[in-house]
Amino acid sequence: MPPDGTAGRRLRRGLTATVVVAAVLAAVGLVLLRPTDLPTAAGEQPPLVGARVLAVETVEPAGPADDLSPLDATGLILLDVEILEGEEAGTVVGLDLPAEGYPEFRVGDVVELLPTDVPGQGRTWFVTDIRRTSALGWLALVFVVAVVAVGRWRGLRALAGLALSLWVVVAFMLPAILAGSSPPLVALVGGTVILLATLYLSHGVGPKTTAAAVGTLGALVATIVVALVTIDGVRLTGIPDENAVYARFAVGELDLQGLVLAGLIVAALGVLDDVTVSQASTIHALHEADPTQRFGQLFARGMRVGRDHIASVINTLFLAYTGASLGLLLLFSTSGLPVREIVNSELVAVELVKTVVGSLGLIAAVPLTTAIAAAGVVGTAPGTRPDATGGTAPDAAA
């Protein structure tokens, strides 16, 4: 077995120190950037009220479609609903809705009502949507059971990482951005917390996870640099994103261009950690099979797997962004515009930038993580892991 040299120990100590420094900086950023008071839109709407559908009737348009407004031409839906919550619980009210823009209502459905007081008319109710929380809860339960049944303890840890990721996005990133903090900085801090926490929760503390974590951090930095140059070069503004524009009007000034970068950072994380963990695991498996391999051999063999991973994940990225923008693409396909104008529009350009920049980050992650993992295992015995001082100790999982 090749000896465990000084260079290997220094590298392992450096990787550990990199992760510790990144974790400390992310924790400090989490504290400093999280606002104490979240700005809200003026004139908050009253809470929605649940109501059960008792009867449904569809009324066809009265008269030729050419003589009616676009809204009346779709017909009407007549609903009898029983209010389930609030001071008026138990009251049955009749509602008239345009047939266009609403799902198919069924007796027994629970809908969300928005109460509004109209001068001269009293209380009026508007149907905003169907209440889906019960069905979503059952879907989530099936998901949790499947993950735990197949993944067992590791699946449970992955669920804990997922819960933490959701908390970081909802409780830190969104409030911090709404409070006026730089969206790219918030995304970088939140992304670092997410990637470190989820990697170590899902895969445990060890050389594979550390190599994947450092590789992901390096690729993430490269992705941000490329994204900054690309967003500025392509002159993306973020203005076509109606949701972001509405949020800016509601709570004040928001950096829309920064939101584009922040969204790209968060979207890239999921692909990057998948690739880096796979590459680190591949290198460690190769080393376990033949511990006499030198760095060059491990790197070359790991890159064979990495190239296959790059090819498949790039296609995954493209399909993911295409699926998310399918309605937009359908709209453009019926517009009659030339392809050059469609590609030039910011709505399409944003998705192209996300795909290309995310793919470039992926391409950077594969050789970087492969090199880090290979350099970290050369000279170590199979079934050992680096200890706290950079040496080796028996691996309890082996």
N, C-alpha and C positions, 0 to 999 in steps of 0.2 A: 504494500500500500504506500503511495507517495506520502511523504511527510507533510504535516500541516504547517506550512511556512508562515513566516512573519507577515508577508504580504496578504495572505488569506485572512489572518487574524485582524489586521488593520482594516481590511475591506469590510469584514463583518461588523467590526466596531463602528466603522463609518456609516454603514447602512442603518444600524440601530440608532446611532446618534441622529441621523437624518430624520428618521421616523419620529423620534422623541421631540426634536426641535419643531418639526411640522405640527405635531400634536399640541405642543405648548403654544405656538403662534396661533393655531386655529382656535384653541380654547380662549386665548386672550381676545382674539377678534370676535368670538361668540359673545363675550361679556361686553366688550366696548360698543359693538354695533347693534346689539339688541335694544330696541327702544323701550322705554318705560311706559310711554303713552302712545297708543296707536291712533293715527289720524283716521277719522271716519267721515263719510260723506254727510253733508248737511241735510237735515230733513229725513232721517232714517224712516223707512217704511214700517208699518205695524207688522207684528209677527203673522205668519201665514197660519191658517186654521184648516184642520182636516175635516173633510166631509165625505160621507159614503153615498155613492150613486144608487138611487132607488129605481129610477126609470130613465130610459134613453129613447128618444124619437128623432128620426132624421126627416127633415122637410126639404123637398126638392125646390130648386129655384122657381119663383113665380114669374113666368114670362120668358121671352127669348133672351139668351145670354148677351146679345148685342145691346139690349136695352137696359141692362143692369150694370151696376158698378162691379169691379173685379171681386169685391168682398161678397156682395149679395149673390153673384153668379155661382158661388160654390154651394149655396144652400145653407140651411141652419141645422144646428143640433140643439134639441130641447132636452134639458136635464132636470130631473127632480133629485135633489140631494138633501141629506140629513146632516146638519152640522154636528160634529162630534166633540168639539173643544170650545172652551171659552164660556162667556156668560150666556151665549145663545145656543148652547149645546141642546140637542133634541129638536131644534127648529127645522122644519122642512121648507126649502125655498126652491123656486123654479128659475132656471137660468137659460138664456138664449145665447148660443155661441155660433160663430161662423164655422162652417165645416172645414174650411181650409186652415191649416196650421195647428190642428189638434190631433192627438192620437185617437184610435177607435176606443170609445168608452164602452164599458160593460157594466151591467148591474153588479153591484158589490165592490166595484173599484173605489178606492179612497183617493180623493183629489185634494189638491192644495188650493185654498181660497184666499184671496187678498181682500180684506174688508176695506171699503172706502166710503166715506161720508160725503155725499153729493148734496150741495145746497138745494133745497126744495124737493129733494127726492128721498132723503134719509139714507139709511145704510144700503149700499150696493155691494154685491159680491162679484169678484172676477176670478175665473179659473186660471191659475198660472201653470199647473202641471199635474201629472199623476204622481202620487206618493209612491216612491220605489224603494224606500228604505228597508222594508221587510224582505222583498225579493233580493236586494243587494246583501242583506245580512245572511240569508241562506246561502247565497253564492260565496260569500266570504268564508262561511263555515265549511263548505265543501272544499274550498281551496286550502284552508288550514289543515283539515283532516287529511287531505291528499299529500300535502307537503310533509306532515309529521309521519304518516304511514310509510311513505317511501324514504324520506330523508332521515327519519328518526331524530336522534339528538342533534345532528347537524342541521336537519330541516328546521327544528325548533329554534336553533341559534340563528338560522337565516331569517326566520320570521321576526325574531327580536331585532335583527339588523334592519329589516324592512320597516318595522314600527319606528325605530329611531330615525330612519331616513325621512319618513313622513313627518315626524315631529320637527326635524330640522327645517324642512321646507315650510311647514305651516306655522310653526311657532317662532322661527327665527328669520328665515329668508324673506318671506312675504311681508311681515311687519317691518323689517329693516329697510326693505326697498320702498315701502309706502311712506316710511318716515324720512326719506330723502337720502339715505346712504347710497353710495355708488353701487349699482347693480352688479358690475363685474367683481368688485371686491367682496360683496356679500356672497356672490355665487362661489368665488374661490374659497372663502372661509367655510361656508356651508358644505361645499363639495369636498373639502379636505376632511372635515369632521365625518361626513358620510362615508367616504372611501376607507378611512382608517378604521372607523368603528365597525362597518359592515364586513370588511375583510377579516379583521381579527375575531369578530364574533362568529362569522361563518366558518372560517378555516383554522382558527386557533392561533396561538402564538408559536412561531417557529420560523426557520430560515426561508421556507417557501413563501409564507405570508409576507415576511419582511421584504423579500426580493420583489414580490408582486406589488407591494405598497410603494416602494421606491420607484419601480418602473412606472406605475400609474401616475405618481406625482410628477416624474420627469416628463411623461407624455402629456400630462395635463398642462404643464407649463408651456410645452411646445405648441399644444393646441391653442392656448390663449394667445400666444405671440402671433401665430399664423392668423387667428381669427381677427385680432386687432388690425393687422395689416390689410386683411381681405375686406373687412367691413368698411374701413376707411377708403380703400381703393375702389370698391364697388359702389360706394356712397349709399350704403343702406341707412335709412332713417328710422325705421320702425313705425312710421306713421300709418302705413296700410293695415297694421294690426288694430282693428276696431276696439277690441277688448282693452288693450293697453291705453288707447286714446281716451276711452270712456273713464278708465281708472284715473288718468291724469286730470281730466276735468272734474272728477269727483273729489279727489283729495289734494289736488295741487300739482305742482310741477314734478314730472317724472322724466328720467333720462331714458327716452324710448330707444335710442341707439344702444345704450348700455343694456337695456332689457334684452335686445337681440343677442348680445354677447353672453349675458347671463343664461339665457335659455340654451344657447349652444353648449356652454360649459356643463350644465346639468345633464343635458341629453348625451354628451360624450362620455360621462362617467360610467354609465351602465355598460357600454361596450368595452371601455378601456379595462375595467377591473375583470371582466370576463376573459379577455384576451391575456392579460398579464398573469392571472392565476393559472390559466391553462399552460402558458409557457413555462412558468416556474415549476409546475407539477411535472411537465414533460422532462425538464432538465433533471429534476431529482429522480424521476423514474429511470432515466438513462444512466444516471450515476449509480443507482442501486443495482442495476443490471450488470454494470462493468465499472467498478470504482477506479480502475487503472487509466481511464480515459483522461486525456489532457484537456485544457480549456478549448483549444481549436476544434477538437473532435466533438466535444459536447455542444459547442456553439453551432457547428455545421449541421449536426444531426437535429438539434432543437429547431433550427431555422427551416428545416424541411417541413416540420409540422407547422411552424409559424406561417409559412407561405400558404399552406392550405387554409389555415385559419383566416388569414388576411383575405383570401379570395372569397370565402364563404361569408364573412362578416361584412365586407363591403357591400355585397349584394343584399344582406340583411338590412344594413343601414338604408340603402336606396329604397327597398320595399317598405320599410317602416315609415320613412318620410313621404313616400308616394301614397301609402294608405291613409296617412293623416291628412293629406291634401287632395284626396280623391274628388271631393265635391268641387273644390276650386278648379281642378284639371277638367272636370266635366263642363264647368261653366266656360272655361276658355275654349274648349273644343267646339262649343256651339257658337262662339263669338264671330267666327270667320276671320279672325286676325291672323296675320302671317306669323310663322313660328318665331321669327326674329323678334317681333314685338312682344310675343308671349313670354319668351325667355328674358327679355329686357325688363319686363314689369317687376316691380319690387316684390310682389307677392310670390312669384315663382323664383326670383333671384335669391330670396332668403332661404328657401328650401334647398336650392342648389348649393348655396354657400354652406349650409349646415351639413349636407351630405359630403361635400368635398373636404371641408375642414375636419369634420369628424373622421373621415377616412384617412386623412393625413396624420391625425393624431394616433389612429390605430396602427398605421404603418410605422410610426416612430416607436410605439410601445413594444412591438414585437422584438426587434433586434436589441433594444435597450434592456428589456426585462430578461431576454435570453442571455445576454452578456453578463448581467448582474448575477443571475442565478447560477450560471456556469462558473463564474469566478468565485462565487461563494462556496461551492461544494467541492471544487478541486482540492485534493489533499485531505479530505475528511473521510472517515470510515462510514460505510453504510449503516444506517440505524442510529446515527448520532446527530446532534444538533448543536449549534454554537451556544455556549453558556453566556452568562452576563458579562464575562470579561473578554469575549471574543474567541475563547478556546472551544473545546468540544466537550459534550456531555452526552450520556446515553439518552436516546429519544424514548420517552415513556410511551409514545404511540406506536413505536416500532414493534 
